[in-house]
Amino acid sequence: MQKGSKSKLNSERTWKLLDISHVEVDPVCPIKSDSHGINDIFGCSTKSVGKAFSYEPHHVSSPACPPLLEGKLVVVIGSELKLIFPQQDLGKSSNDLLGKDFPFAGFNLEVKTKAPSGVSFKVGGSRAVGSDLINGDIEAKWIERKHGLTVTQTWTTANVLRSQVELENAIAKGLKVDLATSLFPEKGTKSALLNAAYKQSGFHTRGALDLFKGPTFTADTVFGRDGFLVGAEASYNVTEGNVTRYAAALGYNAPEYALTLHGLNNLKTFSASYYHRVSADVEAGAKAIYDSKSTTGGVALEVGAKAYLDAAAFVKAKINNSGVIALGYTQSLRPGVKAAFGLALDTQKLNEVSPVGPSHKVGLSLTFDS
């Protein structure tokens, strides 16, 4: 793909392969930067091996695409996977393709702003189809990048107060610790979760201690090399002295496709997912789930695809073995303003005048980001 090509991975980003054997890894791009790193910068297919990617913004004047990143090598993946994902994120490419950008469950509104002091605010609200109840929350986040400190405060319409304090790369490089608490004043209940994550080349591990429930300690670890990923998770009840939950996962990530197999719910539920970037503008994926304890039996299957129409719009479609078709359309109306429309049709009830139970759904999502 040549520089300046009109083919895009999404509305504001593209990539190209570089024939480089080794280059130092640059800091993670600040665009949507979080624990997923390159997956959020480039999209789902960049969990790759043996390739180097460079970031080239199409709209350098956009706040989402800083000009300082143009032509800059963001990450290089050599003989081993340089960035390993948490165990729960194995198969994220397929999960995002089939699960996101289908707002047919109701109506959603999200507004994001940032004060001159650096404090960012987010206000969100949603109303489910067939419900008069509107759920919402207001969030304030302060980030002190020099010392890797992030403080987040959230207050919901259910009168739940949530606080989170994160510290990253301050104690040791690659180590992130955070404390997340919740307070329910009306019920007089509270919760506190102490988390720690450590990641290095080819290795990612996390631990979480629920201080008031159990207490229960949960840990997961993922190892990766040459595109192959192996992960495991387990929860241990400290008071009772027994393992309450465990899971395992296997995966393989290539530049254009990804395969993942999960064994969940104490290896009683199994899921297999597949993701394929067909071209720069088309993605496809599928997911199958088998529950050995299910009374209905059989395998739940879902397939879907995504196509970019231009630099500001894309469409998605999926269908499952129950005959439910879902359609999604997302459009960037202007910088910082995005609208998404969703529709779900139960094909088995199309001819019913008065269908019993949930059938067809339509929804809308609006996002304003200053």
NORQUIHU-V165497 format. One record per pair of residues at least 6 apart in sequence whose C-alpha atoms are under 6 Angstrom apart, sorted by sequence separation. I is the first residue (numbers start at 1). GAP is how many residues later the second one is. If there is no record, write none. Layout:
{{I:GAP} {I:GAP}}
This chain:
{{8:6} {60:6} {114:6} {143:6} {155:6} {169:6} {184:6} {198:6} {210:6} {223:6} {236:6} {252:6} {263:6} {277:6} {308:6} {319:6} {332:6} {39:7} {60:7} {113:7} {127:7} {143:7} {154:7} {168:7} {183:7} {198:7} {209:7} {223:7} {236:7} {252:7} {263:7} {276:7} {307:7} {318:7} {331:7} {57:8} {113:8} {126:8} {142:8} {154:8} {168:8} {182:8} {197:8} {209:8} {222:8} {235:8} {236:8} {251:8} {262:8} {276:8} {307:8} {318:8} {331:8} {112:9} {126:9} {142:9} {153:9} {167:9} {182:9} {197:9} {208:9} {222:9} {235:9} {251:9} {262:9} {275:9} {290:9} {306:9} {317:9} {330:9} {112:10} {125:10} {141:10} {153:10} {167:10} {181:10} {196:10} {208:10} {221:10} {235:10} {250:10} {261:10} {275:10} {289:10} {306:10} {317:10} {330:10} {111:11} {125:11} {141:11} {152:11} {166:11} {181:11} {196:11} {207:11} {221:11} {234:11} {250:11} {261:11} {274:11} {289:11} {305:11} {316:11} {329:11} {111:12} {124:12} {140:12} {152:12} {166:12} {180:12} {195:12} {207:12} {220:12} {234:12} {249:12} {260:12} {274:12} {288:12} {305:12} {316:12} {329:12} {110:13} {124:13} {140:13} {151:13} {165:13} {180:13} {195:13} {206:13} {220:13} {233:13} {249:13} {260:13} {273:13} {288:13} {304:13} {315:13} {328:13} {346:13} {56:14} {110:14} {123:14} {139:14} {151:14} {165:14} {179:14} {194:14} {206:14} {219:14} {233:14} {248:14} {259:14} {273:14} {287:14} {304:14} {315:14} {328:14} {346:14} {1:15} {56:15} {109:15} {123:15} {139:15} {150:15} {164:15} {179:15} {194:15} {205:15} {219:15} {232:15} {248:15} {259:15} {272:15} {287:15} {303:15} {327:15} {345:15} {55:16} {109:16} {122:16} {138:16} {150:16} {164:16} {193:16} {205:16} {218:16} {232:16} {247:16} {258:16} {272:16} {286:16} {303:16} {314:16} {327:16} {344:16} {55:17} {108:17} {122:17} {138:17} {149:17} {163:17} {178:17} {193:17} {204:17} {218:17} {231:17} {247:17} {258:17} {271:17} {286:17} {302:17} {313:17} {326:17} {344:17} {54:18} {108:18} {121:18} {137:18} {149:18} {163:18} {177:18} {204:18} {217:18} {231:18} {257:18} {271:18} {285:18} {302:18} {313:18} {326:18} {343:18} {54:19} {107:19} {121:19} {137:19} {148:19} {162:19} {177:19} {192:19} {203:19} {217:19} {230:19} {247:19} {257:19} {270:19} {285:19} {301:19} {312:19} {325:19} {343:19} {54:20} {107:20} {120:20} {136:20} {137:20} {148:20} {162:20} {176:20} {203:20} {216:20} {230:20} {246:20} {256:20} {270:20} {284:20} {301:20} {312:20} {325:20} {342:20} {106:21} {120:21} {136:21} {161:21} {176:21} {191:21} {202:21} {216:21} {229:21} {245:21} {256:21} {269:21} {284:21} {324:21} {342:21} {106:22} {119:22} {161:22} {175:22} {202:22} {216:22} {229:22} {269:22} {283:22} {324:22} {341:22} {105:23} {106:23} {119:23} {160:23} {175:23} {214:23} {215:23} {228:23} {229:23} {283:23} {323:23} {324:23} {341:23} {52:24} {105:24} {160:24} {174:24} {228:24} {268:24} {282:24} {323:24} {340:24} {174:25} {227:25} {282:25} {340:25} {51:26} {227:26} {281:26} {339:26} {50:27} {281:27} {339:27} {49:28} {50:28} {338:28} {338:29} {337:30} {337:31} {336:32} {336:33} {18:34} {336:34} {17:35} {17:36} {16:37} {15:39} {15:40} {13:44} {12:46} {26:48} {44:49} {25:50} {84:118} {82:119} {84:119} {82:120} {84:120} {81:121} {87:135} {81:143} {81:144} {87:144} {80:145} {80:146} {79:147} {91:169} {49:177} {49:178} {94:181} {94:191} {48:205} {48:206} {48:207} {45:211} {102:226} {104:238} {103:239} {104:239} {102:240} {107:256} {109:256} {111:256} {104:257} {106:257} {107:257} {108:257} {109:257} {110:257} {111:257} {112:257} {113:257} {104:258} {105:258} {107:258} {111:258} {104:259} {103:260} {103:261} {9:271} {8:272} {11:300} {11:301}}
